[in-house]
C-alpha cells in the first residue's frame, strides 16, 4: 500500500527525504530524475517503503507527486488552461487538446501527468475524477 507524505529535502543529484503523513517518520529516497518528475520541497507525494535486508533501515521508493486538481480555466480552441492542485493550491498550466470532447470543463476535478518543460510544470493526459 502506498504511503502519503511530503518532500522535506531535495538533493541536487540523488534524491532527498520524504516525511510520511501519519507517523511523521522520515525516509530517504534516491531519484536521479527528480526534476523531470516535478518533485520539489513541500510537494505532496505517494511512495512505498522498503526495508533494506540485513539492516534496520527503510527507504522510500517509487516517489511520485500526487496529481489531482480542479480545472480553473480552459480555452477549448487552444486546448490549454490552468489547474489548481487540491492540496498544495499550486496553479499549473495544462495542455489537453480534446478536453472538451472528453467532458472536462472548468470546475471538474482531474488527475494528470506532470512534465517539467522549459516553461515550467505542464499537466498533460488529463482524466476526470468522478467523486
N, CA, C and O atoms as CSV, one atom per row, in Angstrom:
chain,resi,resn,atom,element,x,y,z
A,1,UNK,N,N,0.839,-1.184,0.000
A,1,UNK,CA,C,0.000,0.000,0.000
A,1,UNK,C,C,0.881,1.242,0.000
A,1,UNK,O,O,1.833,1.341,0.774
A,2,UNK,N,N,0.562,2.160,-0.850
A,2,UNK,CA,C,1.340,3.393,-0.950
A,2,UNK,C,C,1.083,4.289,0.259
A,2,UNK,O,O,-0.043,4.421,0.738
A,3,UNK,N,N,2.143,4.885,0.722
A,3,UNK,CA,C,2.065,5.863,1.807
A,3,UNK,C,C,1.964,7.243,1.178
A,3,UNK,O,O,2.267,7.424,-0.001
A,4,UNK,N,N,1.536,8.212,1.976
A,4,UNK,CA,C,1.469,9.584,1.504
A,4,UNK,C,C,2.270,10.460,2.443
A,4,UNK,O,O,2.395,10.178,3.635
A,5,UNK,N,N,2.814,11.536,1.877
A,5,UNK,CA,C,3.589,12.451,2.687
A,5,UNK,C,C,4.010,13.661,1.890
A,5,UNK,O,O,3.393,14.013,0.885
A,6,UNK,N,N,5.082,14.298,2.361
A,6,UNK,CA,C,5.600,15.497,1.696
A,6,UNK,C,C,7.097,15.360,1.512
A,6,UNK,O,O,7.781,14.678,2.276
A,7,UNK,N,N,7.589,16.027,0.475
A,7,UNK,CA,C,9.029,16.099,0.260
A,7,UNK,C,C,9.584,17.134,1.236
A,7,UNK,O,O,9.141,18.282,1.262
A,8,UNK,N,N,10.564,16.705,2.039
A,8,UNK,CA,C,11.183,17.612,3.013
A,8,UNK,C,C,12.456,18.242,2.449
A,8,UNK,O,O,12.708,19.433,2.631
A,9,UNK,N,N,13.257,17.415,1.758
A,9,UNK,CA,C,14.543,17.871,1.243
A,9,UNK,C,C,14.736,17.295,-0.156
A,9,UNK,O,O,14.386,16.144,-0.417
A,10,UNK,N,N,15.292,18.100,-1.043
A,10,UNK,CA,C,15.721,17.617,-2.359
A,10,UNK,C,C,17.216,17.864,-2.452
A,10,UNK,O,O,17.695,18.972,-2.206
A,11,UNK,N,N,17.950,16.811,-2.811
A,11,UNK,CA,C,19.385,16.953,-3.049
A,11,UNK,C,C,19.558,17.123,-4.547
A,11,UNK,O,O,18.839,16.500,-5.328
A,12,UNK,N,N,20.495,17.950,-4.956
A,12,UNK,CA,C,20.659,18.287,-6.366
A,12,UNK,C,C,20.797,17.095,-7.290
A,12,UNK,O,O,20.274,17.127,-8.404
A,13,UNK,N,N,21.480,16.047,-6.868
A,13,UNK,CA,C,21.768,14.975,-7.820
A,13,UNK,C,C,21.195,13.617,-7.476
A,13,UNK,O,O,21.106,12.761,-8.356
A,14,UNK,N,N,20.803,13.382,-6.235
A,14,UNK,CA,C,20.480,11.992,-5.914
A,14,UNK,C,C,19.248,11.730,-5.062
A,14,UNK,O,O,19.201,10.713,-4.371
A,15,UNK,N,N,18.263,12.594,-5.083
A,15,UNK,CA,C,17.025,12.303,-4.351
A,15,UNK,C,C,16.776,13.266,-3.223
A,15,UNK,O,O,16.911,14.479,-3.382
A,16,UNK,N,N,16.402,12.710,-2.055
A,16,UNK,CA,C,16.095,13.573,-0.932
A,16,UNK,C,C,15.472,12.835,0.218
A,16,UNK,O,O,15.772,11.666,0.463
A,17,UNK,N,N,14.588,13.531,0.935
A,17,UNK,CA,C,13.918,12.987,2.116
A,17,UNK,C,C,12.429,13.287,2.016
A,17,UNK,O,O,12.027,14.398,1.671
A,18,UNK,N,N,11.618,12.279,2.323
A,18,UNK,CA,C,10.174,12.466,2.422
A,18,UNK,C,C,9.749,12.216,3.867
A,18,UNK,O,O,10.407,11.470,4.593
A,19,UNK,N,N,8.640,12.847,4.282
A,19,UNK,CA,C,8.075,12.660,5.609
A,19,UNK,C,C,6.702,12.028,5.439
A,19,UNK,O,O,5.839,12.584,4.760
A,20,UNK,N,N,6.499,10.871,6.052
A,20,UNK,CA,C,5.228,10.160,5.970
A,20,UNK,C,C,4.180,10.885,6.822
A,20,UNK,O,O,4.461,11.251,7.963
A,21,UNK,N,N,2.989,11.093,6.284
A,21,UNK,CA,C,1.962,11.921,6.925
A,21,UNK,C,C,1.438,11.375,8.248
A,21,UNK,O,O,1.286,12.127,9.212
A,22,UNK,N,N,1.164,10.084,8.302
A,22,UNK,CA,C,0.540,9.527,9.511
A,22,UNK,C,C,1.503,9.428,10.689
A,22,UNK,O,O,1.121,9.713,11.824
A,23,UNK,N,N,2.749,9.028,10.432
A,23,UNK,CA,C,3.704,8.761,11.506
A,23,UNK,C,C,4.729,9.865,11.716
A,23,UNK,O,O,5.394,9.910,12.750
A,24,UNK,N,N,4.857,10.756,10.736
A,24,UNK,CA,C,5.870,11.816,10.751
A,24,UNK,C,C,7.296,11.273,10.657
A,24,UNK,O,O,8.251,11.999,10.932
A,25,UNK,N,N,7.449,10.000,10.271
A,25,UNK,CA,C,8.781,9.422,10.094
A,25,UNK,C,C,9.375,9.899,8.777
A,25,UNK,O,O,8.661,10.123,7.799
A,26,UNK,N,N,10.704,10.051,8.772
A,26,UNK,CA,C,11.416,10.495,7.583
A,26,UNK,C,C,12.077,9.306,6.896
A,26,UNK,O,O,12.604,8.408,7.553
A,27,UNK,N,N,12.043,9.314,5.569
A,27,UNK,CA,C,12.666,8.270,4.761
A,27,UNK,C,C,13.465,8.931,3.652
A,27,UNK,O,O,13.003,9.892,3.036
A,28,UNK,N,N,14.660,8.421,3.395
A,28,UNK,CA,C,15.433,8.918,2.265
A,28,UNK,C,C,14.947,8.237,0.996
A,28,UNK,O,O,14.381,7.145,1.038
A,29,UNK,N,N,15.175,8.897,-0.131
A,29,UNK,CA,C,14.881,8.268,-1.415
A,29,UNK,C,C,15.951,8.671,-2.414
A,29,UNK,O,O,16.536,9.750,-2.319
A,30,UNK,N,N,16.195,7.794,-3.367
A,30,UNK,CA,C,17.130,8.081,-4.452
A,30,UNK,C,C,16.329,8.230,-5.729
A,30,UNK,O,O,15.557,7.344,-6.094
A,31,UNK,N,N,16.512,9.347,-6.403
A,31,UNK,CA,C,15.807,9.576,-7.654
A,31,UNK,C,C,16.596,10.579,-8.473
A,31,UNK,O,O,16.474,11.788,-8.276
A,32,UNK,N,N,17.394,10.082,-9.380
A,32,UNK,CA,C,18.263,10.954,-10.163
A,32,UNK,C,C,17.500,11.903,-11.082
A,32,UNK,O,O,18.044,12.938,-11.465
A,33,UNK,N,N,16.273,11.590,-11.444
A,33,UNK,CA,C,15.495,12.447,-12.352
A,33,UNK,C,C,14.360,13.156,-11.634
A,33,UNK,O,O,13.277,13.325,-12.193
A,34,UNK,N,N,14.602,13.570,-10.404
A,34,UNK,CA,C,13.533,14.194,-9.623
A,34,UNK,C,C,13.015,15.477,-10.263
A,34,UNK,O,O,11.834,15.792,-10.114
A,35,UNK,N,N,13.846,16.216,-10.959
A,35,UNK,CA,C,13.385,17.453,-11.604
A,35,UNK,C,C,12.412,17.143,-12.726
A,35,UNK,O,O,11.394,17.818,-12.876
A,36,UNK,N,N,12.722,16.123,-13.516
A,36,UNK,CA,C,11.838,15.729,-14.613
A,36,UNK,C,C,10.505,15.200,-14.094
A,36,UNK,O,O,9.482,15.314,-14.769
A,37,UNK,N,N,10.518,14.617,-12.884
A,37,UNK,CA,C,9.295,14.111,-12.261
A,37,UNK,C,C,8.546,15.188,-11.477
A,37,UNK,O,O,7.543,14.907,-10.822
A,38,UNK,N,N,9.046,16.422,-11.552
A,38,UNK,CA,C,8.414,17.564,-10.888
A,38,UNK,C,C,8.315,17.391,-9.378
A,38,UNK,O,O,7.307,17.759,-8.773
A,39,UNK,N,N,9.361,16.832,-8.767
A,39,UNK,CA,C,9.401,16.699,-7.316
A,39,UNK,C,C,10.125,17.906,-6.729
A,39,UNK,O,O,11.246,18.224,-7.126
A,40,UNK,N,N,9.477,18.569,-5.786
A,40,UNK,CA,C,10.066,19.729,-5.137
A,40,UNK,C,C,9.755,19.731,-3.655
A,40,UNK,O,O,8.839,19.040,-3.208
A,41,UNK,N,N,10.501,20.491,-2.902
A,41,UNK,CA,C,10.290,20.605,-1.457
A,41,UNK,C,C,8.862,21.069,-1.190
A,41,UNK,O,O,8.384,22.026,-1.799
A,42,UNK,N,N,8.192,20.382,-0.275
A,42,UNK,CA,C,6.826,20.733,0.101
A,42,UNK,C,C,5.747,20.045,-0.712
A,42,UNK,O,O,4.571,20.105,-0.357
A,43,UNK,N,N,6.134,19.387,-1.806
A,43,UNK,CA,C,5.143,18.711,-2.649
A,43,UNK,C,C,4.568,17.484,-1.946
A,43,UNK,O,O,5.282,16.752,-1.261
A,44,UNK,N,N,3.263,17.275,-2.128
A,44,UNK,CA,C,2.591,16.062,-1.626
A,44,UNK,C,C,2.936,14.930,-2.567
A,44,UNK,O,O,2.834,15.065,-3.786
A,45,UNK,N,N,3.349,13.803,-1.990
A,45,UNK,CA,C,3.778,12.655,-2.785
A,45,UNK,C,C,3.201,11.370,-2.220
A,45,UNK,O,O,2.752,11.308,-1.075
A,46,UNK,N,N,3.230,10.343,-3.067
A,46,UNK,CA,C,2.929,8.993,-2.600
A,46,UNK,C,C,4.175,8.161,-2.869
A,46,UNK,O,O,4.941,8.447,-3.788
A,47,UNK,N,N,4.367,7.120,-2.050
A,47,UNK,CA,C,5.564,6.310,-2.154
A,47,UNK,C,C,5.361,4.994,-1.419
A,47,UNK,O,O,4.431,4.843,-0.627
A,48,UNK,N,N,6.246,4.048,-1.695
A,48,UNK,CA,C,6.279,2.775,-0.983
A,48,UNK,C,C,7.484,2.794,-0.054
A,48,UNK,O,O,8.470,3.482,-0.317
A,49,UNK,N,N,7.399,2.035,1.031
A,49,UNK,CA,C,8.505,1.933,1.977
A,49,UNK,C,C,9.079,0.526,1.872
A,49,UNK,O,O,8.346,-0.463,1.913
A,50,UNK,N,N,10.407,0.451,1.736
A,50,UNK,CA,C,11.095,-0.832,1.601
A,50,UNK,C,C,12.143,-0.946,2.698
A,50,UNK,O,O,12.948,-0.036,2.895
A,51,UNK,N,N,12.128,-2.073,3.415
A,51,UNK,CA,C,13.147,-2.349,4.427
A,51,UNK,C,C,14.375,-2.918,3.723
A,51,UNK,O,O,14.257,-3.823,2.897
A,52,UNK,N,N,15.547,-2.390,4.048
A,52,UNK,CA,C,16.795,-2.863,3.462
A,52,UNK,C,C,17.216,-4.129,4.220
A,52,UNK,O,O,17.450,-4.076,5.428
A,53,UNK,N,N,17.312,-5.268,3.519
A,53,UNK,CA,C,17.672,-6.527,4.185
A,53,UNK,C,C,18.989,-6.426,4.959
A,53,UNK,O,O,19.958,-5.833,4.483
A,54,UNK,N,N,19.007,-7.010,6.150
A,54,UNK,CA,C,20.213,-7.037,6.970
A,54,UNK,C,C,20.484,-5.759,7.731
A,54,UNK,O,O,21.522,-5.632,8.382
A,55,UNK,N,N,19.544,-4.790,7.657
A,55,UNK,CA,C,19.721,-3.521,8.379
A,55,UNK,C,C,18.414,-3.168,9.081
A,55,UNK,O,O,17.405,-3.857,8.931
A,56,UNK,N,N,18.452,-2.106,9.833
A,56,UNK,CA,C,17.225,-1.582,10.447
A,56,UNK,C,C,16.727,-0.358,9.675
A,56,UNK,O,O,15.892,0.401,10.166
A,57,UNK,N,N,17.247,-0.182,8.471
A,57,UNK,CA,C,16.933,0.987,7.643
A,57,UNK,C,C,15.807,0.692,6.661
A,57,UNK,O,O,15.766,-0.372,6.043
A,58,UNK,N,N,14.907,1.638,6.529
A,58,UNK,CA,C,13.872,1.593,5.497
A,58,UNK,C,C,14.017,2.837,4.628
A,58,UNK,O,O,14.426,3.896,5.105
A,59,UNK,N,N,13.679,2.698,3.349
A,59,UNK,CA,C,13.778,3.817,2.414
A,59,UNK,C,C,12.474,3.957,1.649
A,59,UNK,O,O,11.677,3.022,1.576
A,60,UNK,N,N,12.270,5.129,1.084
A,60,UNK,CA,C,11.103,5.377,0.225
A,60,UNK,C,C,11.495,5.066,-1.214
A,60,UNK,O,O,12.579,5.437,-1.663
A,61,UNK,N,N,10.606,4.384,-1.934
A,61,UNK,CA,C,10.806,4.086,-3.349
A,61,UNK,C,C,9.538,4.462,-4.106
A,61,UNK,O,O,8.480,4.654,-3.507
A,62,UNK,N,N,9.654,4.565,-5.416
A,62,UNK,CA,C,8.502,4.914,-6.263
A,62,UNK,C,C,7.867,6.239,-5.843
A,62,UNK,O,O,6.644,6.374,-5.846
A,63,UNK,N,N,8.694,7.207,-5.487
A,63,UNK,CA,C,8.187,8.512,-5.049
A,63,UNK,C,C,7.628,9.250,-6.260
A,63,UNK,O,O,8.320,9.451,-7.258
A,64,UNK,N,N,6.366,9.650,-6.153
A,64,UNK,CA,C,5.778,10.436,-7.235
A,64,UNK,C,C,4.796,11.446,-6.680
A,64,UNK,O,O,4.127,11.210,-5.674
A,65,UNK,N,N,4.727,12.559,-7.349
A,65,UNK,CA,C,3.857,13.657,-6.949
A,65,UNK,C,C,2.399,13.234,-7.058
A,65,UNK,O,O,2.011,12.568,-8.019
A,66,UNK,N,N,1.601,13.616,-6.082
A,66,UNK,CA,C,0.162,13.382,-6.140
A,66,UNK,C,C,-0.412,14.436,-7.071
A,66,UNK,O,O,-0.287,15.636,-6.827
A,67,UNK,N,N,-1.032,13.978,-8.126
A,67,UNK,CA,C,-1.518,14.893,-9.156
A,67,UNK,C,C,-3.032,14.831,-9.246
A,67,UNK,O,O,-3.601,14.025,-9.982
A,68,UNK,N,N,-3.661,15.695,-8.484
A,68,UNK,CA,C,-5.112,15.854,-8.552
A,68,UNK,C,C,-5.402,17.330,-8.338
A,68,UNK,O,O,-4.812,17.977,-7.473
A,69,UNK,N,N,-6.322,17.851,-9.143
A,69,UNK,CA,C,-6.638,19.261,-9.020
A,69,UNK,C,C,-7.930,19.623,-9.707
A,69,UNK,O,O,-8.576,18.789,-10.341
A,70,UNK,N,N,-8.293,20.874,-9.571
A,70,UNK,CA,C,-9.531,21.397,-10.130
A,70,UNK,C,C,-9.203,22.303,-11.318
A,70,UNK,O,O,-8.314,23.151,-11.235
A,71,UNK,N,N,-9.918,22.117,-12.409
A,71,UNK,CA,C,-9.722,22.954,-13.590
A,71,UNK,C,C,-10.236,24.357,-13.264
A,71,UNK,O,O,-11.409,24.541,-12.939
A,72,UNK,N,N,-9.331,25.349,-13.358
A,72,UNK,CA,C,-9.693,26.743,-13.081
A,72,UNK,C,C,-10.130,27.485,-14.327
A,72,UNK,O,O,-11.097,28.247,-14.305
A,73,UNK,N,N,-9.404,27.255,-15.424
A,73,UNK,CA,C,-9.713,27.941,-16.676
A,73,UNK,C,C,-9.444,26.984,-17.823
A,73,UNK,O,O,-8.681,26.026,-17.699
A,74,UNK,N,N,-10.108,27.278,-18.969
A,74,UNK,CA,C,-9.973,26.381,-20.107
A,74,UNK,C,C,-10.301,27.128,-21.385
A,74,UNK,O,O,-11.361,27.743,-21.505
A,75,UNK,N,N,-9.381,27.070,-22.339
A,75,UNK,CA,C,-9.595,27.634,-23.669
A,75,UNK,C,C,-9.719,26.447,-24.618
A,75,UNK,O,O,-8.712,25.886,-25.049
A,76,UNK,N,N,-10.952,26.064,-24.944
A,76,UNK,CA,C,-11.167,24.847,-25.748
A,76,UNK,C,C,-10.598,24.974,-27.161
A,76,UNK,O,O,-10.246,23.965,-27.773
A,77,UNK,N,N,-10.501,26.191,-27.686
A,77,UNK,CA,C,-9.947,26.372,-29.029
A,77,UNK,C,C,-8.450,26.042,-29.064
A,77,UNK,O,O,-7.952,25.508,-30.055
A,78,UNK,N,N,-7.748,26.360,-27.993
A,78,UNK,CA,C,-6.305,26.104,-27.921
A,78,UNK,C,C,-5.968,24.804,-27.191
A,78,UNK,O,O,-4.863,24.282,-27.335
A,79,UNK,N,N,-6.907,24.284,-26.415
A,79,UNK,CA,C,-6.642,23.085,-25.622
A,79,UNK,C,C,-5.767,23.349,-24.417
A,79,UNK,O,O,-5.084,22.452,-23.924
A,80,UNK,N,N,-5.790,24.589,-23.942
A,80,UNK,CA,C,-4.952,24.969,-22.810
A,80,UNK,C,C,-5.793,25.494,-21.663
A,80,UNK,O,O,-6.957,25.851,-21.842
A,81,UNK,N,N,-5.194,25.536,-20.484
A,81,UNK,CA,C,-5.891,26.074,-19.331
A,81,UNK,C,C,-5.034,25.956,-18.095
A,81,UNK,O,O,-3.827,25.728,-18.181
A,82,UNK,N,N,-5.667,26.112,-16.934
A,82,UNK,CA,C,-4.964,26.001,-15.662
A,82,UNK,C,C,-5.716,25.067,-14.714
A,82,UNK,O,O,-6.935,24.909,-14.779
A,83,UNK,N,N,-4.931,24.468,-13.843
A,83,UNK,CA,C,-5.436,23.572,-12.809
A,83,UNK,C,C,-4.901,24.071,-11.474
A,83,UNK,O,O,-3.755,24.513,-11.393
A,84,UNK,N,N,-5.717,24.006,-10.428
A,84,UNK,CA,C,-5.242,24.278,-9.085
A,84,UNK,C,C,-5.119,22.943,-8.361
A,84,UNK,O,O,-6.107,22.229,-8.191
A,85,UNK,N,N,-3.900,22.610,-7.935
A,85,UNK,CA,C,-3.713,21.363,-7.193
A,85,UNK,C,C,-4.532,21.417,-5.917
A,85,UNK,O,O,-4.578,22.442,-5.236
A,86,UNK,N,N,-5.173,20.313,-5.604
A,86,UNK,CA,C,-6.116,20.282,-4.484
A,86,UNK,C,C,-5.464,20.576,-3.145
A,86,UNK,O,O,-6.022,21.337,-2.354
A,87,UNK,N,N,-4.315,20.007,-2.864
A,87,UNK,CA,C,-3.704,20.178,-1.551
A,87,UNK,C,C,-2.752,21.364,-1.509
A,87,UNK,O,O,-2.853,22.210,-0.621
A,88,UNK,N,N,-1.831,21.430,-2.462
A,88,UNK,CA,C,-0.800,22.479,-2.433
A,88,UNK,C,C,-1.331,23.843,-2.865
A,88,UNK,O,O,-0.754,24.875,-2.523
A,89,UNK,N,N,-2.431,23.845,-3.616
A,89,UNK,CA,C,-3.012,25.074,-4.169
A,89,UNK,C,C,-2.134,25.709,-5.243
A,89,UNK,O,O,-2.358,26.860,-5.618
A,90,UNK,N,N,-1.133,24.973,-5.745
A,90,UNK,CA,C,-0.319,25.470,-6.848
A,90,UNK,C,C,-1.189,25.577,-8.092
A,90,UNK,O,O,-2.075,24.749,-8.303
A,91,UNK,N,N,-0.945,26.589,-8.916
A,91,UNK,CA,C,-1.618,26.705,-10.197
A,91,UNK,C,C,-0.676,26.177,-11.271
A,91,UNK,O,O,0.474,26.606,-11.363
A,92,UNK,N,N,-1.168,25.245,-12.079
A,92,UNK,CA,C,-0.361,24.575,-13.097
A,92,UNK,C,C,-1.047,24.733,-14.445
A,92,UNK,O,O,-2.261,24.562,-14.551
A,93,UNK,N,N,-0.281,25.054,-15.463
A,93,UNK,CA,C,-0.822,25.110,-16.823
A,93,UNK,C,C,-1.033,23.700,-17.345
A,93,UNK,O,O,-0.314,22.775,-16.968
A,94,UNK,N,N,-2.031,23.540,-18.220
A,94,UNK,CA,C,-2.218,22.234,-18.849
A,94,UNK,C,C,-2.418,22.376,-20.347
A,94,UNK,O,O,-2.789,23.434,-20.856
A,95,UNK,N,N,-2.161,21.273,-21.033
A,95,UNK,CA,C,-2.426,21.165,-22.466
A,95,UNK,C,C,-3.147,19.851,-22.699
A,95,UNK,O,O,-2.589,18.777,-22.476
A,96,UNK,N,N,-4.386,19.942,-23.148
A,96,UNK,CA,C,-5.207,18.770,-23.454
A,96,UNK,C,C,-6.153,19.167,-24.578
A,96,UNK,O,O,-7.246,19.671,-24.321
A,97,UNK,N,N,-5.733,18.940,-25.844
A,97,UNK,CA,C,-6.485,19.475,-26.979
A,97,UNK,C,C,-7.923,18.978,-27.093
A,97,UNK,O,O,-8.747,19.668,-27.693
A,98,UNK,N,N,-8.259,17.822,-26.550
A,98,UNK,CA,C,-9.623,17.301,-26.684
A,98,UNK,C,C,-10.338,17.209,-25.344
A,98,UNK,O,O,-11.222,16.372,-25.161
A,99,UNK,N,N,-9.955,18.072,-24.408
A,99,UNK,CA,C,-10.559,18.042,-23.077
A,99,UNK,C,C,-12.075,18.221,-23.136
A,99,UNK,O,O,-12.813,17.519,-22.444
A,100,UNK,N,N,-12.535,19.151,-23.952
A,100,UNK,CA,C,-13.981,19.390,-24.058
A,100,UNK,C,C,-14.694,18.144,-24.587
A,100,UNK,O,O,-15.771,17.789,-24.107
A,101,UNK,N,N,-14.089,17.483,-25.577
A,101,UNK,CA,C,-14.671,16.253,-26.130
A,101,UNK,C,C,-14.674,15.118,-25.107
A,101,UNK,O,O,-15.502,14.210,-25.177
A,102,UNK,N,N,-13.741,15.181,-24.157
A,102,UNK,CA,C,-13.665,14.169,-23.106
A,102,UNK,C,C,-14.609,14.482,-21.945
A,102,UNK,O,O,-14.710,13.712,-20.990
A,103,UNK,N,N,-15.296,15.618,-22.040
A,103,UNK,CA,C,-16.247,16.006,-20.997
A,103,UNK,C,C,-15.625,16.779,-19.850
A,103,UNK,O,O,-16.249,16.942,-18.801
A,104,UNK,N,N,-14.396,17.259,-20.037
A,104,UNK,CA,C,-13.713,18.010,-18.982
A,104,UNK,C,C,-13.986,19.496,-19.170
A,104,UNK,O,O,-13.901,20.025,-20.278
A,105,UNK,N,N,-14.321,20.166,-18.050
A,105,UNK,CA,C,-14.629,21.589,-18.108
A,105,UNK,C,C,-14.210,22.262,-16.808
A,105,UNK,O,O,-13.780,21.593,-15.868
A,106,UNK,N,N,-14.334,23.576,-16.754
A,106,UNK,CA,C,-13.997,24.349,-15.563
A,106,UNK,C,C,-14.779,23.806,-14.363
A,106,UNK,O,O,-15.978,23.542,-14.452
A,107,UNK,N,N,-14.077,23.647,-13.248
A,107,UNK,CA,C,-14.690,23.145,-12.017
A,107,UNK,C,C,-14.542,21.654,-11.824
A,107,UNK,O,O,-14.762,21.157,-10.720
A,108,UNK,N,N,-14.170,20.915,-12.878
A,108,UNK,CA,C,-14.001,19.464,-12.761
A,108,UNK,C,C,-12.701,19.130,-12.032
A,108,UNK,O,O,-11.704,19.842,-12.147
A,109,UNK,N,N,-12.736,18.045,-11.292
A,109,UNK,CA,C,-11.539,17.520,-10.635
A,109,UNK,C,C,-10.901,16.514,-11.582
A,109,UNK,O,O,-11.568,15.627,-12.114
A,110,UNK,N,N,-9.582,16.672,-11.784
A,110,UNK,CA,C,-8.866,15.814,-12.733
A,110,UNK,C,C,-7.567,15.285,-12.122
A,110,UNK,O,O,-7.018,15.862,-11.184
A,111,UNK,N,N,-7.100,14.182,-12.677
A,111,UNK,CA,C,-5.749,13.671,-12.437
A,111,UNK,C,C,-4.976,13.908,-13.722
A,111,UNK,O,O,-5.573,14.071,-14.786
A,112,UNK,N,N,-3.657,13.929,-13.634
A,112,UNK,CA,C,-2.864,14.287,-14.797
A,112,UNK,C,C,-1.426,13.815,-14.623
A,112,UNK,O,O,-1.005,13.425,-13.534
A,113,UNK,N,N,-0.695,13.860,-15.713
A,113,UNK,CA,C,0.736,13.587,-15.717
A,113,UNK,C,C,1.446,14.927,-15.775
A,113,UNK,O,O,1.077,15.793,-16.568
A,114,UNK,N,N,2.460,15.103,-14.943
A,114,UNK,CA,C,3.216,16.348,-14.939
A,114,UNK,C,C,4.507,16.196,-15.718
A,114,UNK,O,O,5.206,15.189,-15.603
A,115,UNK,N,N,4.814,17.212,-16.514
A,115,UNK,CA,C,6.074,17.277,-17.248
A,115,UNK,C,C,6.816,18.529,-16.820
A,115,UNK,O,O,6.204,19.574,-16.601
A,116,UNK,N,N,8.132,18.429,-16.700
A,116,UNK,CA,C,8.945,19.602,-16.428
A,116,UNK,C,C,9.440,20.111,-17.774
A,116,UNK,O,O,10.280,19.475,-18.409
A,117,UNK,N,N,8.926,21.251,-18.210
A,117,UNK,CA,C,9.278,21.806,-19.511
A,117,UNK,C,C,10.103,23.082,-19.322
A,117,UNK,O,O,10.265,23.565,-18.201
A,118,UNK,N,N,10.611,23.609,-20.406
A,118,UNK,CA,C,11.376,24.862,-20.351
A,118,UNK,C,C,10.530,25.998,-19.773
A,118,UNK,O,O,11.072,26.928,-19.177
A,119,UNK,N,N,9.211,25.930,-19.944
A,119,UNK,CA,C,8.305,26.967,-19.437
A,119,UNK,C,C,7.789,26.655,-18.033
A,119,UNK,O,O,6.979,27.411,-17.497
A,120,UNK,N,N,8.244,25.552,-17.427
A,120,UNK,CA,C,7.779,25.163,-16.094
A,120,UNK,C,C,6.937,23.901,-16.149
A,120,UNK,O,O,6.907,23.205,-17.163
A,121,UNK,N,N,6.258,23.616,-15.058
A,121,UNK,CA,C,5.439,22.413,-14.982
A,121,UNK,C,C,4.256,22.510,-15.940
A,121,UNK,O,O,3.618,23.557,-16.057
A,122,UNK,N,N,3.976,21.405,-16.620
A,122,UNK,CA,C,2.860,21.340,-17.554
A,122,UNK,C,C,2.112,20.038,-17.311
A,122,UNK,O,O,2.713,18.963,-17.306
A,123,UNK,N,N,0.803,20.133,-17.112
A,123,UNK,CA,C,-0.039,18.952,-16.927
A,123,UNK,C,C,-0.551,18.486,-18.281
A,123,UNK,O,O,-1.006,19.294,-19.091
A,124,UNK,N,N,-0.475,17.180,-18.526
A,124,UNK,CA,C,-0.988,16.555,-19.747
A,124,UNK,C,C,-1.739,15.294,-19.336
A,124,UNK,O,O,-1.712,14.900,-18.170
A,125,UNK,N,N,-2.407,14.665,-20.296
A,125,UNK,CA,C,-3.133,13.409,-20.046
A,125,UNK,C,C,-4.167,13.561,-18.931
A,125,UNK,O,O,-4.223,12.745,-18.011
A,126,UNK,N,N,-4.975,14.600,-19.021
A,126,UNK,CA,C,-6.000,14.827,-18.009
A,126,UNK,C,C,-7.048,13.716,-18.036
A,126,UNK,O,O,-7.455,13.252,-19.101
A,127,UNK,N,N,-7.470,13.303,-16.852
A,127,UNK,CA,C,-8.535,12.329,-16.679
A,127,UNK,C,C,-9.469,12.830,-15.603
A,127,UNK,O,O,-9.032,13.127,-14.492
A,128,UNK,N,N,-10.745,12.929,-15.914
A,128,UNK,CA,C,-11.714,13.408,-14.925
A,128,UNK,C,C,-11.853,12.400,-13.797
A,128,UNK,O,O,-11.899,11.191,-14.027
A,129,UNK,N,N,-11.921,12.920,-12.561
A,129,UNK,CA,C,-12.133,12.093,-11.387
A,129,UNK,C,C,-13.593,12.210,-11.019
A,129,UNK,O,O,-14.083,13.303,-10.737
A,130,UNK,N,N,-14.290,11.090,-11.020
A,130,UNK,CA,C,-15.702,11.092,-10.641
A,130,UNK,C,C,-15.788,10.847,-9.148
A,130,UNK,O,O,-15.380,9.798,-8.649
A,131,UNK,N,N,-16.329,11.841,-8.436
A,131,UNK,CA,C,-16.415,11.727,-6.965
A,131,UNK,C,C,-17.812,11.374,-6.532
A,131,UNK,O,O,-18.073,11.237,-5.337
